[in-house]
Amino acid sequence: MQIAQVQVNDTIYPLVEGEPLQIKAGDVIKVYVSFRGKVAERTTVQIWASLYHYVLGVLNRQEKAQTKGTMTLEATTVLTEYQPTVDIAIGDVSAGTYGLIVELPDYNLQAKIDDCLEVAAEAGIFDMIGPLLVLGLMMGLMSMVSPMMKEGVE
């Protein structure tokens, strides 16, 4: 099983470990997966996809950026290439670098790529007001210091 590529906003990208693709909360990632298999009869299987990172060495899936669905495998007696897609809606996850994992839990198959997606931080109110506060403090200090400077010069 392998993750072939992803699509974000009508653009398709390859994923490379250690070269994270920039995404943000609210994006929908279409993940293209491929695997080979054969089943004796038409079967519905679970397919899961999620962003993850490691916490103390344990893989931690992000519930707010996760999809659990099903897909149907047609009956075949020869190895067949299956190429499903899975959509992951990126919810309110912390900014940072994440890996991508796709799993078929019924068959104990998985594909993952470490550190391939970077969720950008949303600009908060303090990020926008912070520089203005610093400027205001500097102006206040200047108004206090400038009269003292004038007194010392005279």
Secondary structure, DSSP 8 states (H G I E B T S, - for coil): -EEEEEEETTEEE--BTTB-EEE-TT-EEEEEEEEEE--SS-EEEEEEEEEEEEETTEEEEEEEEEEEEEEEE---SS-EEE--EEEEE--S--SEEEEEEEEETTTTEEEEEEEEEEE-----HHHHHHHHHHHHHHHHHHHHHHHHHHHHH-
